[in-house]
């Protein structure tokens, strides 16, 4: 059993061309470019959560020092 989901989406022609050029420039397949860009689009949310955890840890450490 595969952990991949196969889909088919419609994109504006101009966006499809931009993705194709970006894939070529980065040395990735079109699929790999799409995956990388989608993963990156979720990173800021994850980074914000991580920063909040770090900030809380720093506050607790400083409070423990008195």
Protein Blocks (a to p, Z undefined) as FASTA:
>chain_A
ZZbdcddddddfklmmmmmmmmmmnopafklmmmmmmmmmmmmmmmmmmmmmmmmmmmmm
mmmnZZ
